[in-house]
Amino acid sequence: MISGGCNQKMPDAANTLLSDTITIHGFKTSPIAVGTSYRRFAQFNDGTVFLGKYGTIEAVSFARFSDIPDSLGAITEADIESAVLSLQPLRYALGDTVQNRLKINVVELLKPYSDTTKADQITPDYFDAKVIASIDVQIPLQDTIAAVAVPFDKSVAVKWLQRKQQFKNDTLTWGIAFRDNGSTAIRRFSTPTVINPDVPQTTLRIVYRKSGGMLDTMTWKSGNNATFTYAPLGESGSITVHGSVAVDGIMSFDLSALPAGSAVHMAKLTLTLDPSRSIVGNFGTDSIVGARFIDSSNSKNLAHDYFGYRVQGSQKYVFPLLNSAVDGMLRRSGKGTVVLRPESKFDMHQCNRLVFFGHEAADSTARPILEAIYSTRPKMQP
């Protein structure tokens, strides 16, 4: 072991500074207000889509096929031996995993969508009334799951081929929508990403007879995949975060009674989960929750991100390093807002709804608590 040190005397100008001019303080407080808000992000081409419904939570997904050929517009329905729509389920499920029934109507989309489309922009005129494929299955909860494959309306495939040959693009072919028709659970399905394009994905496989009578096959892969998940915003007086739905919890703090310019040495936020109002899937409750504080006092409007962990064996979530958020509030008016949100992997790939007790909870020990240690800065005399 190697150690080092210094035996020089501390300078006279500062050797009594700490004990004479700096005072260490602590405080403990709750938010002055809590609430929830929609972030309204588009879940687009991120490796996952959700289908189905459970209670008041409903997922609607879109898929658009990107490789329709432009030379087969002469094919008729009689030429098509089969058209099969396939999707690859993943193990995650939310809802009634005993019946575990997924019942979906597939319809044609009549309007375009993109990575900027938000859930509240999807109106009834997006959907054609005609059902072109139906899914009614029980998907097992296991690591290896067979693809879900159902017959697809041949006339729609013919129409898309004719359009592609006529216009040489997919301008009028917007894809398909998966709409719930009586599911008891929400299931997750695999889709490709730019980083991982070769994973199992939604496909339309068409076996057709060529002019000479020989059979051939074309497979169209989904190039644009989106999920729009709908759920209630959250109960008044509680803090709710909801993956896929993009519901965030809001906590407003007032620290204006603290001396401006104080140095924050430690700041910790503790939240308590209410399991009776939370809804989680078969992977269990989120082990990590994210938070964000935007410091608008900085000219660049810096956003600070934090992570809280669930204390093992309890309903408590602790954010141990909120120093910069408290410091940012003290450099402003003493007031600020911390936004609670699912951690990224839970935000995109699970649909869990976590409800935390608010600042007016009947059980005072369940209320959000912000604790900090700070010191007042020395006032130097001229």
C-alpha positions, 0 to 999 in steps of 0.5 A, spaced: 500 500 500 502 506 498 500 513 501 501 520 501 500 526 505 503 533 506 505 536 513 505 543 511 501 548 515 495 550 512 495 558 510 493 563 515 488 566 511 484 560 510 485 555 516 479 558 520 474 559 514 470 552 514 469 552 522 468 560 522 464 562 516 460 555 513 454 552 517 451 545 515 444 545 514 439 539 512 432 540 510 426 535 508 420 537 504 414 534 500 412 537 493 407 543 493 403 540 488 403 533 483 400 531 477 401 527 470 402 529 463 402 526 456 409 527 453 406 525 446 412 521 443 411 517 437 413 510 438 416 508 431 421 503 429 424 502 435 424 494 435 417 493 439 410 494 437 404 492 442 397 489 440 391 488 444 387 491 450 387 490 458 382 494 462 382 502 460 389 501 456 389 499 449 394 499 444 393 500 436 399 499 431 401 500 424 405 497 419 407 499 412 410 494 407 416 497 404 418 493 398 412 492 394 415 490 387 413 495 381 412 490 375 407 485 378 401 489 377 398 484 372 397 479 377 389 478 379 386 475 385 385 468 381 393 468 380 394 468 388 394 461 391 395 464 398 397 471 402 399 470 409 400 476 414 405 474 420 407 477 426 413 475 431 410 475 438 415 476 444 414 474 451 412 480 455 404 481 456 400 485 460 393 483 463 389 477 463 395 472 462 390 466 464 385 467 458 391 470 454 387 472 448 389 476 443 383 478 438 385 483 433 382 486 426 387 488 421 384 494 416 387 498 411 390 505 413 387 511 409 392 516 411 400 517 412 403 516 419 411 518 421 415 518 426 412 525 428 405 522 429 402 523 436 397 518 439 392 524 439 392 525 432 390 518 430 382 520 428 377 515 425 378 517 418 385 513 418 382 507 418 378 503 412 372 499 415 373 493 411 377 487 415 382 484 411 385 480 416 383 477 423 387 475 429 384 470 434 389 467 438 392 465 445 399 466 445 403 462 450 408 465 455 415 462 453 421 464 451 420 461 444 414 462 441 411 461 434 409 466 429 402 468 429 400 467 421 393 469 418 390 469 411 390 476 408 385 479 403 388 478 396 384 483 393 388 488 397 394 485 395 392 486 388 390 493 389 397 495 392 401 491 386 397 495 381 398 502 384 405 500 385 406 499 377 402 505 375 405 510 380 412 507 381 411 509 388 407 507 394 404 514 395 397 511 396 399 505 400 399 507 407 399 500 410 395 496 415 392 498 422 392 492 428 385 494 432 383 491 438 376 487 437 376 484 444 383 482 447 384 480 454 391 482 454 396 486 451 402 483 447 409 485 445 411 483 438 418 484 434 420 489 429 426 491 426 431 497 427 436 501 423 441 498 428 438 491 428 434 490 421 434 482 421 430 480 427 423 477 426 418 482 423 411 483 420 411 480 413 406 479 408 408 472 404 404 472 397 404 465 393 402 466 386 402 463 379 406 466 374 404 467 367 407 460 365 403 456 370 409 456 375 408 458 382 413 463 385 413 467 392 414 474 394 415 477 401 414 484 403 417 486 410 414 492 414 419 498 414 415 503 418 412 500 424 408 504 430 404 503 436 399 508 439 397 506 446 392 509 450 390 510 457 387 515 462 392 520 464 392 519 472 389 520 478 388 527 481 393 527 487 398 521 485 404 521 481 403 516 475 408 514 469 406 509 464 411 506 459 409 506 451 403 511 453 408 516 455 405 519 461 410 522 466 409 524 473 410 531 475 412 534 482 413 541 483 417 544 489 418 550 493 425 551 496 425 559 496 425 559 504 432 557 503 438 562 502 440 563 495 446 561 493 447 555 498 452 549 496 448 543 496 452 537 498 447 531 498 440 531 495 435 525 495 428 524 493 424 518 496 417 515 492 413 510 495 409 506 490 402 504 490 401 497 488 394 497 488 393 502 483 399 500 479 398 495 473 405 491 471 406 485 466 409 479 467 416 481 467 414 484 474 415 492 476 420 496 473 426 496 477 429 503 475 425 510 474 428 516 470 427 523 472 428 530 469 430 537 471 430 542 466 434 548 468 432 554 465 436 559 468 442 556 464 442 560 457 442 553 454 436 550 458 440 544 460 436 538 462 439 534 467 437 526 467 437 522 474 435 515 475 432 512 481 432 505 484 427 500 487 429 498 494 429 491 495 423 488 498 419 494 499 415 499 495 420 505 496 424 508 490 430 512 491 433 518 487 440 518 491 443 524 487 439 530 485 444 535 487 444 538 481 436 539 481 436 542 488 442 547 486 438 549 479 432 551 483 436 555 488 439 558 483 433 560 480 427 563 484 427 557 489 422 553 485 422 548 480 419 541 477 422 534 477 419 530 471 418 523 473 418 518 467 419 510 465 427 509 464 428 508 457 427 500 456 421 500 460 418 506 456 419 503 449 419 495 451 414 495 456 407 498 458 407 498 465 403 503 469 406 505 476 402 510 481 406 513 486 403 516 492 402 524 492 404 529 497 397 529 500 397 521 501 393 519 508 399 515 510 404 521 511 410 516 511 408 514 503 408 521 501 414 524 496 420 526 501 426 530 498 432 531 503 438 535 502 444 537 506 447 544 504 451 549 507 451 557 506 456 560 503 461 565 507 460 572 506 467 575 506 467 582 509 471 588 505 
